[in-house]
Amino acid sequence: MSGHSKWANIKRKKEANDKVKGNVFAKLSRVITLAVIEGGGIGDPQLNSKLRLAIEKAQASNMPKENIKRAIERGLGPQKDQFKRSDL
């Protein structure tokens, strides 16, 4: 009986969950990057309230710290002009 193994079912469920989680992380990453840009290029959550709220939202969704740091660096980097509010 092909396609009826327990591993195949687990794999399909994991793929679906990972796809949803990846989409959520991508949206949160854009929100964090935009918060840095709109906050005047301030990457410190203590000084940038939009960034602090975006990070709290990301942490509530179990987004890894490394992804949050990368999103902040993207907002501080030279390619920050590529991001627009319409990306959300």
N, C-alpha and C positions, 0 to 999 in steps of 0.2 A: 504494500500500500504506500505508494510514493506520496510525499507531501503531508504525511500524517505523523511525522515524528515530533516528539516533544521539542527538540532543538529547533526545528523549522518554525514552530509556532512562537517560541521565545524570540528567535531572530527577527521575525516579522513585527512582533510587538515592540521590540527594542528599536528597530529601524524607524517605526512610526513615532515613537516617543522622542527619539533623538532628532528627528526632523522638526517636530513642534518646538522642542527646546532650543534648537539652533535658530529658528525664526525669532523666538522671543529674545534670545541673546543678541541677535543682530539688531533688532529694534532698540533694545536697551543700550547697546553700544553706540548707536547713532544719537540717541538722546543724550548720553554722557558727553559725546564729542561736541554736540551742539551747545550743551550747557557751558562747556569750557569756552567755546568761541563767542557765544553771546554774553558770557560773563567777562569779556574783555581780555581773554587769554589767561585768566587766573586758574591755575590747576590745583589750587589748595581748597579743599572742601570747607575749611574753616572761614575762608574769606568769600566764597562763592556759594550762595544759598541754593541756586538752581542745581549746581553740581552736587551739593550735599544731598538734596532730595533725589536726584537721579541715581546716586550711588546707593542710597537707602532702598530705593525701588529695585535696583539690580541685586542687592544682597538679599532682599526678600524673595527673589526668584532664584536664589542659589547660584548666581553667576560667579564664576571663579575670579579671585583677586587679580590674577594675571590678565584676564580679559578686560577688567575695569582699568587697570594701569595702561594697557595698550590703547584703550579708547581715549583716555586722558592725554596720552602722548600724541595721538593722532590730532587732537584738537589744538595742541601746542606746536605741532610740526609745521613745516613749510607748505604742506599740501592742504592746509585747512580751508583754503578758498574753494576747494571742490565741494564742500558740504554746504547745503542750503537748507532752509527750513522746510522746503517742499519735499525733501527726501523722506520725511516721515509719512 
